[in-house]
Amino acid sequence: MADHLDRAGRPAAGRAHGPPRGLRTHSRDGVLSTGFAGRWGADAGWWKLDAARAVADAEPGRRIVWIDDDLAHQAADTGEWLAANGHVLVVAPDYLAGLTHAELDRVEAWLDEPS
């Protein structure tokens, strides 16, 4: 057995062995350039907004906290929907700094408010 393979013949941990399993990097019709080919892939607009809409539609009135470092870059796609859905709190942490204690405090305070 080669030293770079485990007993099952898979690349051993810690060795570079290509892209993660399931990542699609080739071009195909209906697949976004990100390679995401799941349920929300290839839809017009931002797939995460489609997912958030689906959750909100499935449970109207449910308070939702959406934390995503991509939100700041997607304001044009999300702004109108978020303005019309006050039961959704969005937090867009800086992608380099990550989620801060202040942002978590904001989420906690919002959840503690009466609906």
N, CA and C atoms as an extended XYZ file, in Angstrom:
345
Properties=species:S:1:pos:R:3:atomname:S:1:resname:S:1:resid:I:1 pbc="F F F"
N         0.853       -1.181        0.000 N   MET     1
C         0.000        0.000        0.000 CA  MET     1
C         0.895        1.239        0.000 C   MET     1
N         0.582        2.187       -0.886 N   ALA     2
C         1.350        3.430       -0.966 CA  ALA     2
C         1.131        4.249        0.292 C   ALA     2
N         2.156        5.008        0.693 N   ASP     3
C         2.052        5.766        1.942 CA  ASP     3
C         1.060        6.924        1.851 C   ASP     3
N         0.624        7.318        0.670 N   HIS     4
C        -0.311        8.437        0.538 CA  HIS     4
C        -1.770        7.977        0.460 C   HIS     4
N        -2.017        6.671        0.570 N   LEU     5
C        -3.382        6.144        0.565 CA  LEU     5
C        -3.667        5.462        1.897 C   LEU     5
N        -4.922        5.529        2.339 N   ASP     6
C        -5.286        4.798        3.548 CA  ASP     6
C        -5.595        3.350        3.172 C   ASP     6
N        -6.020        2.550        4.143 N   ARG     7
C        -6.260        1.126        3.894 CA  ARG     7
C        -7.376        0.879        2.887 C   ARG     7
N        -8.306        1.839        2.773 N   ALA     8
C        -9.407        1.683        1.813 CA  ALA     8
C        -9.025        2.185        0.421 C   ALA     8
N        -7.794        2.669        0.267 N   GLY     9
C        -7.354        3.163       -1.024 CA  GLY     9
C        -7.679        4.619       -1.286 C   GLY     9
N        -8.175        5.317       -0.244 N   ARG    10
C        -8.487        6.741       -0.370 CA  ARG    10
C        -7.249        7.556       -0.020 C   ARG    10
N        -7.144        8.792       -0.524 N   PRO    11
C        -6.014        9.636       -0.156 CA  PRO    11
C        -5.945        9.800        1.367 C   PRO    11
N        -4.766        9.688        1.910 N   ALA    12
C        -4.574        9.814        3.357 CA  ALA    12
C        -4.817       11.246        3.801 C   ALA    12
N        -5.271       11.393        5.029 N   ALA    13
C        -5.531       12.721        5.596 CA  ALA    13
C        -4.259       13.551        5.559 C   ALA    13
N        -4.427       14.835        5.354 N   GLY    14
C        -3.295       15.743        5.357 CA  GLY    14
C        -2.588       15.866        4.023 C   GLY    14
N        -3.009       15.113        3.039 N   ARG    15
C        -2.386       15.194        1.722 CA  ARG    15
C        -3.330       15.913        0.771 C   ARG    15
N        -2.796       16.756       -0.062 N   ALA    16
C        -3.626       17.434       -1.057 CA  ALA    16
C        -4.140       16.391       -2.044 C   ALA    16
N        -5.431       16.387       -2.278 N   HIS    17
C        -5.994       15.415       -3.205 CA  HIS    17
C        -7.158       15.977       -3.998 C   HIS    17
N        -7.024       17.199       -4.444 N   GLY    18
C        -8.018       17.767       -5.332 CA  GLY    18
C        -9.160       18.448       -4.599 C   GLY    18
N       -10.152       18.882       -5.362 N   PRO    19
C       -11.273       19.619       -4.772 CA  PRO    19
C       -12.127       18.722       -3.893 C   PRO    19
N       -12.893       19.326       -2.978 N   PRO    20
C       -13.766       18.537       -2.115 CA  PRO    20
C       -14.743       17.716       -2.933 C   PRO    20
N       -15.143       16.587       -2.389 N   ARG    21
C       -16.124       15.735       -3.075 CA  ARG    21
C       -17.411       16.508       -3.284 C   ARG    21
N       -18.017       16.339       -4.422 N   GLY    22
C       -19.283       16.985       -4.718 CA  GLY    22
C       -19.145       18.357       -5.348 C   GLY    22
N       -17.949       18.938       -5.334 N   LEU    23
C       -17.758       20.253       -5.926 CA  LEU    23
C       -17.701       20.096       -7.436 C   LEU    23
N       -18.547       20.825       -8.123 N   ARG    24
C       -18.561       20.771       -9.580 CA  ARG    24
C       -17.882       22.027      -10.107 C   ARG    24
N       -16.798       21.834      -10.808 N   THR    25
C       -16.064       22.979      -11.319 CA  THR    25
C       -16.155       23.099      -12.833 C   THR    25
N       -16.803       22.166      -13.480 N   HIS    26
C       -16.938       22.206      -14.931 CA  HIS    26
C       -18.204       22.977      -15.315 C   HIS    26
N       -18.262       23.393      -16.539 N   SER    27
C       -19.401       24.169      -17.021 CA  SER    27
C       -20.519       23.234      -17.473 C   SER    27
N       -21.756       23.521      -16.977 N   ARG    28
C       -22.931       22.768      -17.403 CA  ARG    28
C       -24.107       23.717      -17.463 C   ARG    28
N       -25.034       23.430      -18.338 N   ASP    29
C       -26.252       24.222      -18.395 CA  ASP    29
C       -27.004       24.087      -17.080 C   ASP    29
N       -27.493       25.201      -16.561 N   GLY    30
C       -28.304       25.170      -15.360 CA  GLY    30
C       -27.526       25.104      -14.067 C   GLY    30
N       -26.205       25.225      -14.114 N   VAL    31
C       -25.397       25.190      -12.896 CA  VAL    31
C       -24.646       26.506      -12.796 C   VAL    31
N       -24.757       27.142      -11.640 N   LEU    32
C       -24.072       28.411      -11.437 CA  LEU    32
C       -22.564       28.234      -11.475 C   LEU    32
N       -21.845       29.315      -11.716 N   SER    33
C       -20.394       29.247      -11.802 CA  SER    33
C       -19.763       28.839      -10.474 C   SER    33
N       -20.507       28.956       -9.370 N   THR    34
C       -19.980       28.535       -8.079 CA  THR    34
C       -19.873       27.024       -7.989 C   THR    34
N       -20.508       26.333       -8.907 N   GLY    35
C       -20.530       24.889       -8.867 CA  GLY    35
C       -21.705       24.355       -8.094 C   GLY    35
N       -22.493       25.217       -7.479 N   PHE    36
C       -23.620       24.752       -6.688 CA  PHE    36
C       -24.703       24.236       -7.612 C   PHE    36
N       -24.985       22.959       -7.501 N   ALA    37
C       -25.983       22.345       -8.367 CA  ALA    37
C       -27.113       21.747       -7.558 C   ALA    37
N       -27.282       22.206       -6.342 N   GLY    38
C       -28.326       21.678       -5.476 CA  GLY    38
C       -29.686       22.246       -5.817 C   GLY    38
N       -30.601       22.100       -4.887 N   ARG    39
C       -31.986       22.496       -5.068 CA  ARG    39
C       -32.133       23.959       -5.481 C   ARG    39
N       -31.255       24.834       -5.011 N   TRP    40
C       -31.389       26.269       -5.287 CA  TRP    40
C       -30.460       26.727       -6.410 C   TRP    40
N       -29.661       25.853       -6.959 N   GLY    41
C       -28.698       26.239       -7.983 CA  GLY    41
C       -29.347       26.666       -9.276 C   GLY    41
N       -28.700       27.541       -9.986 N   ALA    42
C       -29.052       27.978      -11.323 CA  ALA    42
C       -30.338       28.793      -11.398 C   ALA    42
N       -30.938       29.151      -10.278 N   ASP    43
C       -32.098       30.031      -10.303 CA  ASP    43
C       -31.628       31.464      -10.511 C   ASP    43
N       -32.485       32.261      -11.140 N   ALA    44
C       -32.154       33.670      -11.280 CA  ALA    44
C       -32.100       34.287       -9.890 C   ALA    44
N       -31.216       35.243       -9.695 N   GLY    45
C       -31.095       35.867       -8.386 CA  GLY    45
C       -30.200       35.053       -7.476 C   GLY    45
N       -30.262       35.399       -6.222 N   TRP    46
C       -29.381       34.797       -5.229 CA  TRP    46
C       -30.073       33.607       -4.593 C   TRP    46
N       -29.486       32.441       -4.658 N   TRP    47
C       -30.126       31.217       -4.179 CA  TRP    47
C       -30.446       31.268       -2.698 C   TRP    47
N       -29.658       31.960       -1.895 N   LYS    48
C       -29.929       32.019       -0.456 CA  LYS    48
C       -31.216       32.798       -0.177 C   LYS    48
N       -31.481       33.827       -0.978 N   LEU    49
C       -32.731       34.570       -0.812 CA  LEU    49
C       -33.914       33.669       -1.149 C   LEU    49
N       -33.786       32.862       -2.182 N   ASP    50
C       -34.852       31.915       -2.521 CA  ASP    50
C       -35.104       30.955       -1.363 C   ASP    50
N       -34.038       30.497       -0.724 N   ALA    51
C       -34.176       29.586        0.411 CA  ALA    51
C       -34.846       30.288        1.592 C   ALA    51
N       -34.449       31.531        1.871 N   ALA    52
C       -35.052       32.286        2.976 CA  ALA    52
C       -36.535       32.528        2.714 C   ALA    52
N       -36.867       32.865        1.488 N   ARG    53
C       -38.284       33.047        1.128 CA  ARG    53
C       -39.082       31.774        1.357 C   ARG    53
N       -38.514       30.645        0.989 N   ALA    54
C       -39.203       29.370        1.162 CA  ALA    54
C       -39.473       29.089        2.639 C   ALA    54
N       -38.505       29.364        3.492 N   VAL    55
C       -38.693       29.156        4.935 CA  VAL    55
C       -39.764       30.102        5.460 C   VAL    55
N       -39.680       31.365        5.087 N   ALA    56
C       -40.655       32.355        5.552 CA  ALA    56
C       -42.060       32.039        5.043 C   ALA    56
N       -42.173       31.577        3.813 N   ASP    57
C       -43.480       31.221        3.251 CA  ASP    57
C       -44.062       29.981        3.926 C   ASP    57
N       -43.195       29.053        4.297 N   ALA    58
C       -43.651       27.811        4.926 CA  ALA    58
C       -44.179       28.049        6.334 C   ALA    58
N       -43.631       29.065        7.009 N   GLU    59
C       -44.049       29.352        8.384 CA  GLU    59
C       -44.266       30.862        8.545 C   GLU    59
N       -45.358       31.377        8.008 N   PRO    60
C       -45.619       32.822        8.087 CA  PRO    60
C       -45.650       33.297        9.541 C   PRO    60
N       -45.025       34.429        9.778 N   GLY    61
C       -45.013       34.994       11.121 CA  GLY    61
C       -43.900       34.469       12.007 C   GLY    61
N       -43.256       33.410       11.598 N   ARG    62
C       -42.140       32.874       12.398 CA  ARG    62
C       -40.998       33.881       12.377 C   ARG    62
N       -40.442       34.167       13.541 N   ARG    63
C       -39.289       35.069       13.605 CA  ARG    63
C       -38.062       34.317       13.116 C   ARG    63
N       -37.335       34.952       12.228 N   ILE    64
C       -36.188       34.316       11.588 CA  ILE    64
C       -34.966       35.206       11.763 C   ILE    64
N       -33.856       34.608       12.153 N   VAL    65
C       -32.572       35.307       12.208 CA  VAL    65
C       -31.721       34.747       11.079 C   VAL    65
N       -31.283       35.640       10.206 N   TRP    66
C       -30.464       35.248        9.061 CA  TRP    66
C       -29.096       35.888        9.241 C   TRP    66
N       -28.088       35.062        9.506 N   ILE    67
C       -26.713       35.540        9.693 CA  ILE    67
C       -25.895       35.043        8.517 C   ILE    67
N       -25.319       35.977        7.765 N   ASP    68
C       -24.604       35.588        6.558 CA  ASP    68
C       -23.661       36.710        6.149 C   ASP    68
N       -22.401       36.397        5.986 N   ASP    69
C       -21.439       37.429        5.587 CA  ASP    69
C       -21.622       37.870        4.138 C   ASP    69
N       -22.429       37.166        3.367 N   ASP    70
C       -22.706       37.569        1.991 CA  ASP    70
C       -23.813       38.619        1.886 C   ASP    70
N       -24.558       38.834        2.952 N   LEU    71
C       -25.721       39.729        2.879 CA  LEU    71
C       -25.356       41.147        2.445 C   LEU    71
N       -24.258       41.663        2.923 N   ALA    72
C       -23.866       43.034        2.574 CA  ALA    72
C       -23.628       43.175        1.069 C   ALA    72
N       -23.171       42.108        0.452 N   HIS    73
C       -22.884       42.148       -0.986 CA  HIS    73
C       -24.119       41.869       -1.832 C   HIS    73
N       -25.208       41.466       -1.193 N   GLN    74
C       -26.421       41.104       -1.915 CA  GLN    74
C       -27.568       42.061       -1.613 C   GLN    74
N       -27.255       43.255       -1.146 N   ALA    75
C       -28.293       44.204       -0.741 CA  ALA    75
C       -29.282       44.495       -1.864 C   ALA    75
N       -28.811       44.565       -3.091 N   ALA    76
C       -29.708       44.861       -4.206 CA  ALA    76
C       -30.748       43.747       -4.381 C   ALA    76
N       -30.354       42.512       -4.118 N   ASP    77
C       -31.274       41.381       -4.259 CA  ASP    77
C       -32.204       41.229       -3.060 C   ASP    77
N       -31.730       41.565       -1.871 N   THR    78
C       -32.468       41.256       -0.644 CA  THR    78
C       -33.250       42.420       -0.060 C   THR    78
N       -32.857       43.638       -0.346 N   GLY    79
C       -33.408       44.817        0.318 CA  GLY    79
C       -34.921       44.916        0.318 C   GLY    79
N       -35.534       44.768       -0.838 N   GLU    80
C       -36.990       44.912       -0.943 CA  GLU    80
C       -37.713       43.834       -0.140 C   GLU    80
N       -37.258       42.599       -0.260 N   TRP    81
C       -37.913       41.508        0.456 CA  TRP    81
C       -37.747       41.670        1.967 C   TRP    81
N       -36.547       42.030        2.402 N   LEU    82
C       -36.314       42.189        3.842 CA  LEU    82
C       -37.121       43.348        4.407 C   LEU    82
N       -37.260       44.436        3.652 N   ALA    83
C       -38.048       45.579        4.121 CA  ALA    83
C       -39.515       45.200        4.329 C   ALA    83
N       -39.996       44.263        3.543 N   ALA    84
C       -41.392       43.836        3.645 CA  ALA    84
C       -41.597       42.706        4.660 C   ALA    84
N       -40.520       42.243        5.264 N   ASN    85
C       -40.592       41.113        6.197 CA  ASN    85
C       -39.889       41.462        7.504 C   ASN    85
N       -40.575       42.251        8.318 N   GLY    86
C       -40.002       42.704        9.583 CA  GLY    86
C       -39.767       41.594       10.590 C   GLY    86
N       -40.284       40.407       10.338 N   HIS    87
C       -40.063       39.279       11.238 CA  HIS    87
C       -38.745       38.558       10.941 C   HIS    87
N       -37.960       39.134       10.012 N   VAL    88
C       -36.653       38.568        9.671 CA  VAL    88
C       -35.577       39.568       10.087 C   VAL    88
N       -34.698       39.135       10.984 N   LEU    89
C       -33.552       39.947       11.385 CA  LEU    89
C       -32.349       39.471       10.591 C   LEU    89
N       -31.652       40.396        9.980 N   VAL    90
C       -30.452       40.023        9.239 CA  VAL    90
C       -29.225       40.595        9.930 C   VAL    90
N       -28.192       39.800        9.942 N   VAL    91
C       -26.898       40.212       10.486 CA  VAL    91
C       -25.871       39.835        9.433 C   VAL    91
N       -25.092       40.818        9.015 N   ALA    92
C       -24.081       40.581        7.981 CA  ALA    92
C       -22.693       40.833        8.574 C   ALA    92
N       -22.126       39.823        9.204 N   PRO    93
C       -20.802       40.009        9.806 CA  PRO    93
C       -19.739       40.252        8.745 C   PRO    93
N       -18.734       40.981        9.133 N   ASP    94
C       -17.575       41.152        8.266 CA  ASP    94
C       -16.953       39.775        8.049 C   ASP    94
N       -16.685       39.434        6.807 N   TYR    95
C       -16.209       38.076        6.543 CA  TYR    95
C       -14.807       37.830        7.080 C   TYR    95
N       -14.030       38.874        7.310 N   LEU    96
C       -12.697       38.686        7.887 CA  LEU    96
C       -12.751       38.621        9.407 C   LEU    96
N       -13.601       39.460       10.015 N   ALA    97
C       -13.690       39.511       11.477 CA  ALA    97
C       -14.578       38.402       12.024 C   ALA    97
N       -15.579       38.016       11.258 N   GLY    98
C       -16.520       37.003       11.730 CA  GLY    98
C       -17.589       37.613       12.613 C   GLY    98
N       -18.418       36.769       13.159 N   LEU    99
C       -19.524       37.182       14.011 CA  LEU    99
C       -18.972       37.700       15.332 C   LEU    99
N       -19.415       38.882       15.724 N   THR   100
C       -18.899       39.500       16.942 CA  THR   100
C       -19.854       39.295       18.113 C   THR   100
N       -19.340       39.552       19.306 N   HIS   101
C       -20.189       39.484       20.496 CA  HIS   101
C       -21.316       40.510       20.408 C   HIS   101
N       -21.019       41.686       19.884 N   ALA   102
C       -22.045       42.726       19.749 CA  ALA   102
C       -23.173       42.268       18.824 C   ALA   102
N       -22.813       41.598       17.751 N   GLU   103
C       -23.838       41.095       16.832 CA  GLU   103
C       -24.672       39.998       17.489 C   GLU   103
N       -24.030       39.139       18.249 N   LEU   104
C       -24.772       38.109       18.981 CA  LEU   104
C       -25.685       38.729       20.036 C   LEU   104
N       -25.205       39.790       20.701 N   ASP   105
C       -26.045       40.504       21.670 CA  ASP   105
C       -27.266       41.102       20.983 C   ASP   105
N       -27.069       41.637       19.779 N   ARG   106
C       -28.177       42.199       19.005 CA  ARG   106
C       -29.219       41.128       18.686 C   ARG   106
N       -28.764       39.956       18.286 N   VAL   107
C       -29.667       38.839       17.987 CA  VAL   107
C       -30.428       38.450       19.244 C   VAL   107
N       -29.727       38.320       20.345 N   GLU   108
C       -30.367       37.923       21.597 CA  GLU   108
C       -31.419       38.940       22.023 C   GLU   108
N       -31.078       40.224       21.934 N   ALA   109
C       -32.034       41.279       22.317 CA  ALA   109
C       -33.256       41.247       21.420 C   ALA   109
N       -33.058       41.046       20.130 N   TRP   110
C       -34.185       41.005       19.183 CA  TRP   110
C       -35.092       39.812       19.478 C   TRP   110
N       -34.483       38.665       19.785 N   LEU   111
C       -35.286       37.487       20.103 CA  LEU   111
C       -36.038       37.628       21.424 C   LEU   111
N       -35.476       38.418       22.351 N   ASP   112
C       -36.138       38.644       23.644 CA  ASP   112
C       -37.306       39.626       23.554 C   ASP   112
N       -37.355       40.414       22.469 N   GLU   113
C       -38.465       41.361       22.290 CA  GLU   113
C       -39.742       40.591       22.033 C   GLU   113
N       -40.877       41.155       22.502 N   PRO   114
C       -42.153       40.499       22.184 CA  PRO   114
C       -42.389       40.508       20.679 C   PRO   114
N       -43.021       39.473       20.191 N   SER   115
C       -43.288       39.366       18.739 CA  SER   115
C       -44.247       40.422       18.273 C   SER   115
